[in-house]
């Protein structure tokens, strides 16, 4: 298997892991035996927020496209 294909597969695996991880409800990364540092908790929260904002952006984009199609159909009916 070529190196490029291995890199593509590993990138896809990482992307899929993050996708399934962030699709779940936000759960702080707390380990009872050792509390993660503030920087680690902040980085985790920022990644989660960025993921959710991306989802909102995608959904709003689809909603705008639907509304534009509907407005186009209404304007055609008025002619």
BABATOR-539510 format. One record per residue: chain; residue number from 1; residue in three letters; x, z, y of N, C-alpha, C in turn. Coordinates in nm, 4 decimals, padded with zeros to 6 digits. Last residue first. Example, Ala and Ser with C-alpha at 12.3 -4.5 7.8 and 13.67 -1.06 7.14 Angstrom:
<sites>
SITE chain   n res       nu       nw       nv      cau      caw      cav       cu       cw       cv
SITE     A   2 SER  01.2850  00.7080 -00.2250  01.3670  00.7140 -00.1060  01.2900  00.7870  00.0030
SITE     A   1 ALA  01.3190  00.7800 -00.5690  01.2300  00.7800 -00.4500  01.3200  00.7800 -00.3300
</sites>
This chain:
<sites>
SITE chain   n res       nu       nw       nv      cau      caw      cav       cu       cw       cv
SITE     A  79 UNK -04.5066 -01.1739  03.5754 -04.4916 -01.3115  03.6256 -04.6016 -01.3985  03.5826
SITE     A  78 UNK -04.5421 -00.9381  03.4409 -04.6008 -00.9485  03.5748 -04.5950 -01.0913  03.6289
SITE     A  77 UNK -04.3910 -00.9661  03.2135 -04.5377 -00.9661  03.2011 -04.6058 -00.9846  03.3361
SITE     A  76 UNK -04.1349 -00.9379  03.3135 -04.1753 -01.0678  03.2579 -04.3270 -01.0773  03.2448
SITE     A  75 UNK -04.1361 -00.6700  03.3826 -04.1225 -00.7702  03.4892 -04.1606 -00.9096  03.4398
SITE     A  74 UNK -04.1542 -00.5587  03.1264 -04.2628 -00.5378  03.2220 -04.2565 -00.6420  03.3326
SITE     A  73 UNK -03.9092 -00.6319  03.0163 -04.0320 -00.6820  02.9558 -04.1504 -00.6673  03.0515
SITE     A  72 UNK -03.7354 -00.4912  03.1819 -03.7285 -00.6376  03.1766 -03.8545 -00.6967  03.1186
SITE     A  71 UNK -03.8041 -00.2310  03.1173 -03.8267 -00.2780  03.2542 -03.8228 -00.4304  03.2590
SITE     A  70 UNK -03.7184 -00.2271  02.8498 -03.8599 -00.2073  02.8829 -03.8930 -00.2568  03.0218
SITE     A  69 UNK -03.4439 -00.2590  02.8856 -03.5195 -00.3597  02.8105 -03.6680 -00.3505  02.8418
SITE     A  68 UNK -03.3924 -00.0236  03.0270 -03.3683 -00.1530  03.0909 -03.4419 -00.2648  03.0188
SITE     A  67 UNK -03.4544  00.1675  02.8336 -03.5323  00.1626  02.9573 -03.5135  00.0292  03.0291
SITE     A  66 UNK -03.2571  00.1120  02.6434 -03.3992  00.0998  02.6072 -03.4844  00.0868  02.7321
SITE     A  65 UNK -03.0271  00.1710  02.7938 -03.0471  00.0360  02.7402 -03.1929  00.0127  02.7033
SITE     A  64 UNK -03.0685  00.4444  02.8393 -03.0661  00.3515  02.9523 -03.0887  00.2084  02.9048
SITE     A  63 UNK -03.0447  00.5385  02.5753 -03.1696  00.5560  02.6488 -03.1778  00.4600  02.7665
SITE     A  62 UNK -02.7768  00.4774  02.5193 -02.8833  00.4130  02.4415 -03.0172  00.4223  02.5133
SITE     A  61 UNK -02.6558  00.6461  02.7093 -02.6327  00.5018  02.7123 -02.7393  00.4267  02.6365
SITE     A  60 UNK -02.7369  00.8953  02.6170 -02.7858  00.8481  02.7460 -02.7656  00.6971  02.7603
SITE     A  59 UNK -02.5943  00.9010  02.3756 -02.7402  00.9033  02.3734 -02.7988  00.8554  02.5055
SITE     A  58 UNK -02.3269  00.8981  02.4703 -02.3766  00.7932  02.3801 -02.5290  00.7856  02.3820
SITE     A  57 UNK -02.3260  01.1371  02.6215 -02.2994  01.0081  02.6858 -02.3517  00.8925  02.6005
SITE     A  56 UNK -02.3640  01.3241  02.4192 -02.4639  01.3111  02.5256 -02.4483  01.1761  02.5940
SITE     A  55 UNK -02.1253  01.2876  02.2777 -02.2530  01.2602  02.2130 -02.3642  01.2409  02.3152
SITE     A  54 UNK -01.9435  01.3691  02.4734 -01.9387  01.2321  02.4225 -02.0684  01.1937  02.3539
SITE     A  53 UNK -02.0140  01.6360  02.4907 -02.0348  01.5498  02.6061 -02.0301  01.4026  02.5661
SITE     A  52 UNK -01.9266  01.7197  02.2358 -02.0691  01.7233  02.2694 -02.1001  01.6360  02.3905
SITE     A  51 UNK -01.6473  01.6837  02.2655 -01.7221  01.6140  02.1597 -01.8706  01.6080  02.1945
SITE     A  50 UNK -01.5922  01.8589  02.4748 -01.5667  01.7156  02.4920 -01.6433  01.6347  02.3878
SITE     A  49 UNK -01.6554  02.1024  02.3516 -01.7317  02.0575  02.4680 -01.7138  01.9078  02.4898
SITE     A  48 UNK -01.4560  02.1083  02.1520 -01.5966  02.1086  02.1140 -01.6825  02.0564  02.2289
SITE     A  47 UNK -01.2271  02.1161  02.3089 -01.2481  02.0044  02.2167 -01.3945  01.9939  02.1773
SITE     A  46 UNK -01.2690  02.3626  02.4392 -01.2611  02.2389  02.5174 -01.2829  02.1169  02.4290
SITE     A  45 UNK -01.2579  02.5417  02.2248 -01.3820  02.5296  02.3019 -01.3828  02.4005  02.3830
SITE     A  44 UNK -00.9886  02.5041  02.1467 -01.0971  02.4781  02.0527 -01.2286  02.4560  02.1275
SITE     A  43 UNK -00.8556  02.5900  02.3783 -00.8380  02.4518  02.3314 -00.9510  02.4131  02.2361
SITE     A  42 UNK -00.9356  02.8592  02.3837 -00.9722  02.7699  02.4933 -00.9609  02.6236  02.4512
SITE     A  41 UNK -00.8140  02.9559  02.1516 -00.9603  02.9615  02.1643 -01.0088  02.8659  02.2727
SITE     A  40 UNK -00.5459  02.9133  02.2226 -00.6024  02.8461  02.1035 -00.7548  02.8444  02.1103
SITE     A  39 UNK -00.5218  03.0798  02.4452 -00.4974  02.9362  02.4588 -00.5545  02.8582  02.3409
SITE     A  38 UNK -00.5700  03.3334  02.3399 -00.6655  03.2762  02.4346 -00.6461  03.1262  02.4484
SITE     A  37 UNK -00.4963  03.3442  01.9837 -00.4676  03.3633  02.1249 -00.5696  03.2933  02.2134
SITE     A  36 UNK -00.6993  03.4784  01.7190 -00.6200  03.3717  01.7813 -00.6021  03.3991  01.9300
SITE     A  35 UNK -00.6579  03.7839  01.5484 -00.7350  03.7127  01.6507 -00.6483  03.6030  01.7124
SITE     A  34 UNK -00.6386  03.8451  01.2200 -00.5535  03.8134  01.3347 -00.6335  03.7290  01.4325
SITE     A  33 UNK -00.8377  03.9164  01.0448 -00.7065  03.9790  01.0277 -00.6137  03.9528  01.1459
SITE     A  32 UNK -01.0542  03.7623  01.1204 -01.0618  03.9074  01.1351 -00.9251  03.9749  01.1237
SITE     A  31 UNK -01.0500  03.4868  01.3184 -00.9983  03.5388  01.1921 -00.9902  03.6904  01.2086
SITE     A  30 UNK -01.2542  03.2605  01.4708 -01.2147  03.4016  01.4666 -01.1690  03.4357  01.3255
SITE     A  29 UNK -01.3368  03.0214  01.6483 -01.2379  03.0298  01.5407 -01.1816  03.1713  01.5360
SITE     A  28 UNK -01.6874  03.0141  01.7075 -01.5508  03.0441  01.7509 -01.4591  03.0619  01.6311
SITE     A  27 UNK -01.8881  02.7503  01.6448 -01.8489  02.8787  01.5888 -01.7068  02.9071  01.6339
SITE     A  26 UNK -02.1448  02.5394  01.7258 -02.0180  02.5965  01.7723 -01.9981  02.7338  01.7107
SITE     A  25 UNK -02.2832  02.3596  01.4460 -02.2975  02.4448  01.5638 -02.1625  02.5074  01.5991
SITE     A  24 UNK -02.1320  02.0465  01.3474 -02.1932  02.1761  01.3199 -02.2038  02.2547  01.4494
SITE     A  23 UNK -01.9834  01.8411  01.4407 -02.1269  01.8197  01.4317 -02.2016  01.9489  01.4001
SITE     A  22 UNK -01.7192  01.9115  01.4162 -01.7824  01.9321  01.5453 -01.9320  01.9065  01.5428
SITE     A  21 UNK -01.6723  01.8475  01.1442 -01.6435  01.9812  01.1952 -01.7198  02.0075  01.3240
SITE     A  20 UNK -01.7289  01.5781  01.1257 -01.8133  01.6717  01.0516 -01.7938  01.8143  01.1020
SITE     A  19 UNK -01.5236  01.4856  01.3025 -01.6642  01.4532  01.3253 -01.7550  01.5522  01.2533
SITE     A  18 UNK -01.2880  01.5752  01.1804 -01.3267  01.6277  01.3107 -01.4742  01.6031  01.3390
SITE     A  17 UNK -01.3030  01.4164  00.9464 -01.2976  01.5627  00.9369 -01.3398  01.6258  01.0693
SITE     A  16 UNK -01.2964  01.1586  01.0521 -01.4153  01.2036  00.9785 -01.4196  01.3552  00.9671
SITE     A  15 UNK -01.0368  01.1599  01.1633 -01.1538  01.1387  01.2492 -01.2809  01.1886  01.1799
SITE     A  14 UNK -00.8855  01.1910  00.9286 -00.8798  01.2939  01.0336 -01.0018  01.2829  01.1242
SITE     A  13 UNK -00.9528  00.9542  00.7986 -00.9797  01.0828  00.7349 -00.9810  01.1947  00.8388
SITE     A  12 UNK -00.8575  00.7619  00.9789 -01.0006  00.7695  00.9487 -01.0367  00.9036  00.8868
SITE     A  11 UNK -00.5845  00.8208  00.9592 -00.6526  00.8346  01.0887 -00.8030  00.8457  01.0677
SITE     A  10 UNK -00.5399  00.7535  00.6951 -00.5209  00.8920  00.7358 -00.5879  00.9182  00.8704
SITE     A   9 UNK -00.5967  00.4786  00.7069 -00.6747  00.5662  00.6201 -00.6598  00.7122  00.6613
SITE     A   8 UNK -00.4000  00.3902  00.8854 -00.5413  00.3698  00.9162 -00.6282  00.4636  00.8332
SITE     A   7 UNK -00.1680  00.4589  00.7430 -00.1934  00.5212  00.8721 -00.3400  00.5078  00.9109
SITE     A   6 UNK -00.1983  00.2897  00.5220 -00.1957  00.4345  00.5027 -00.2252  00.5067  00.6332
SITE     A   5 UNK -00.1795  00.0423  00.6550 -00.3038  00.0788  00.5865 -00.3105  00.2286  00.5608
SITE     A   4 UNK  00.0834  00.0577  00.7443 -00.0253  00.0450  00.8414 -00.1569  00.0874  00.7790
SITE     A   3 UNK  00.2308  00.0610  00.5076  00.2327  00.1786  00.5937  00.1176  00.1757  00.6945
SITE     A   2 UNK  00.0572 -00.0771  00.2219  00.1418 -00.0863  00.3399  00.1296  00.0398  00.4245
SITE     A   1 UNK  00.0851  00.0000 -00.1167  00.0000  00.0000  00.0000  00.0900  00.0000  00.1235
</sites>
